[in-house]
Amino acid sequence: MGVLASHAHALVRHLPVDAEGLCYGRLDLPAGGNEGAEAVLAALRGFPARHLISSPARRCRSLADTIGAASGLPCRLDARLRELDFGAWEGLPWDSVPCPALDEWAADPWGFAPPGGESGAALVARLRAFHAELPDAAIIVAHGGSLKVLRALLAGMEPDLLSPAQPPGSVLFSPMR
């Protein structure tokens, strides 16, 4: 049994975007280029993928298309993999989001939702539904928040919504269920 045979999924975060200092979740930004795609492909080499699933956001689709072209796998888009919806905060510089609102979010990441946005509980519910239907041997291309939740669910743990996300352009492998 090879090293990667014990892994059921490859979790791939999209490549970096040109949005330093901005709040973005659902904002459909493109990746800042394709730099880093070769490192992602190298990390996936040897992974026995049978499925490729991506968030429909452009920054994820572009990397998923590159992975699909290299692997021969068709890509299925799944809206449940979208990033947290920050509502009225989308596209704002983080330093213009009122500090009391950020404090409220940090105090209750499960229950708080930015104005017109989505709560952490709603994000987790979306990803629980995705997880329940997830086939084995899948490459999943998505966002920091959604992958953080999915990784916890795959490990049989309760998601920690305030834990750090995996870096852009990185690949993490999950264990078999």
QUINORVEN-V839333 format. One record per run of one state. SS is the DSSP state (A for helix, B for strand, O for the rest). FROM is the first residue (numbers start at 0). TO is the last residue. Records with the same first field share a line. If there is no record, write none. Layout:
SS = FROM-TO  FROM-TO
//
This chain:
O = 0-1  13-15  17-20  22-29  31-35  44-49  54-56  71-73  77-77  81-85  89-91  96-97  107-111  113-117  132-136  142-142  154-169  175-176
A = 2-5  36-43  57-70  78-80  86-88  93-95  98-106  119-131  143-153
B = 6-12  16-16  21-21  30-30  50-53  74-76  92-92  112-112  118-118  137-141  170-174
//
